[in-house]
């Protein structure tokens, strides 16, 4: 969705790259903190945040390659 959005916007190339990379970033740790405060099943939220951070080591370089084509 970020690619489609920035493709049609009249922005400088560097702004397009920043917007796409920002959208590709993993979820913040605040998700786990809020889940801990709201329910007792915070281990699931912590696990999801951990997995998302691990996957970002693969996905962010892919997005970097794709943003060079903008």
N, C-alpha and C positions, 0 to 999 in steps of 0.2 A: 504494500500500500504506500509505503514511503517513496519507493521508486516512482510510482505512478503520480503521486502528488507533486514531487519536485520536478518531474519531467515536464509538466505543463506549466509550472510557475516560471516567471521571468526573473530568475535569480542568477547571481554570479555562480560559476561552477564550484567555487570553494564553499559557498553557502549550501549548495545542493549536497555536496559530499558530507558536510558537517551534519546536516539534517538526517541524512540516511544513516550515518554511523551512530548518531544519537538514538535513533529508533532501533538500531540493532543491539544496543547495550542490554545486558541482562538486568533482571529485576533487582531492585535495591533490597538491602537487608531490612528495611522498614516493614516489608511485607511480613517477615517472620516475627518482628516485634509486635506488630498489631495483632497478628494471629495468636501470639502468646497472651496478650491482654484480653482478647475476645473469647478464647476457648481453651480447653485443656488439651486439644489435639494440635499442639504447635509443632510437633515433630514432623508432620507432613509438610507444613509450610517451610520449615527449615531445610528439609530434604529437597524440596522443589527449588528453592533458592540456590542450594549447593549444586544441584545438577545443572541449573541454568548457567551458573558461573563456569562450570566445567565445559559445557557445550560452547560457551562464548569463545573459548580458545580455538575452536574450529570455525564457528560461524563468522566472527568478526573479520578474519583474513579473507573469507569468501566475499563479504560485503565490500572490503577494501578493493578487491579485484573488480567487482561489479561497478563500483562507483567511478573507477577510471574510465568507464565507457559512457558516463553522463555527458 
